[in-house]
């Protein structure tokens, strides 16, 4: 079962789709998310958000915001984002 992901910045929705994994820059280090992950919420730091294995589904430079995981749905709301 894939993860349903939304990446949202103040300007627009950057990504909506399904991926098999995510690596995100949390405020205190990187966090990896796979299907079946426990519900969680974390603050984002500054770094690269990688969607899919090795970022194949997408890569975004993000700074600030939060990440929420609930029932294989992942919402990333960031203060600033760009594609490197």
C-alpha positions as CSV (number, residue, x, y, z in Angstrom):
1,X,0.0,0.0,0.0
2,X,1.6,3.3,-1.1
3,X,1.8,6.6,0.8
4,X,-0.6,9.3,-0.4
5,X,1.5,12.5,-0.3
6,X,0.7,16.2,-0.5
7,X,3.5,18.8,-0.5
8,X,2.1,22.3,0.1
9,X,3.8,25.7,0.1
10,X,2.2,29.1,0.7
11,X,2.2,29.7,-3.1
12,X,0.8,26.4,-4.4
13,X,0.4,22.6,-4.1
14,X,3.8,21.3,-5.3
15,X,3.0,17.6,-5.3
16,X,0.0,15.3,-4.9
17,X,0.4,11.6,-5.5
18,X,1.4,8.2,-4.3
19,X,5.0,7.1,-3.4
20,X,6.6,4.2,-1.7
21,X,8.8,6.2,0.7
22,X,9.7,9.7,1.9
23,X,12.8,11.1,3.5
24,X,12.2,14.5,5.1
25,X,14.5,17.0,7.0
26,X,13.0,17.2,10.4
27,X,14.2,19.9,12.8
28,X,16.4,17.5,14.6
29,X,17.6,15.2,11.7
30,X,16.2,13.2,8.8
31,X,13.1,11.1,9.2
32,X,12.1,8.2,6.9
33,X,8.5,7.3,6.3
34,X,7.3,4.0,4.8
35,X,3.8,2.6,4.4
36,X,2.3,1.5,7.7
37,X,4.2,4.2,9.7
38,X,2.7,5.1,13.0
39,X,0.8,8.4,13.2
40,X,3.2,11.3,13.9
41,X,3.7,15.0,13.5
42,X,7.1,16.8,13.4
43,X,8.5,20.2,12.6
44,X,10.6,20.5,9.5
45,X,14.0,22.0,9.3
46,X,16.0,23.0,6.3
47,X,17.1,20.4,3.7
48,X,15.9,18.2,0.9
49,X,12.6,16.4,0.9
50,X,12.9,13.2,-1.1
51,X,9.8,11.4,-2.5
52,X,10.2,7.8,-3.5
53,X,13.3,5.7,-3.6
54,X,16.3,8.0,-3.9
55,X,14.0,10.9,-4.6
56,X,12.9,9.5,-8.0
57,X,9.3,10.8,-7.6
58,X,10.4,14.3,-6.7
59,X,12.9,16.4,-4.7
60,X,12.2,19.7,-3.0
61,X,14.4,22.0,-1.0
62,X,12.3,22.9,2.0
63,X,12.7,25.2,4.9
64,X,10.4,25.2,8.0
65,X,6.8,23.9,8.3
66,X,5.6,20.5,9.5
67,X,5.0,16.9,8.4
68,X,2.0,14.9,9.4
69,X,1.5,11.1,9.0
70,X,-2.0,9.5,9.5
71,X,-3.2,6.2,7.9
72,X,-0.6,6.2,5.0
73,X,-1.5,9.8,4.2
74,X,1.5,12.3,4.5
75,X,0.9,16.0,4.5
76,X,4.0,18.2,4.2
77,X,3.3,21.9,4.7
78,X,6.4,24.1,4.3
79,X,7.1,27.8,4.7
80,X,9.4,27.7,1.6
81,X,10.0,25.2,-1.1
82,X,11.8,25.0,-4.4
83,X,13.0,22.2,-6.7
84,X,16.8,22.0,-6.8
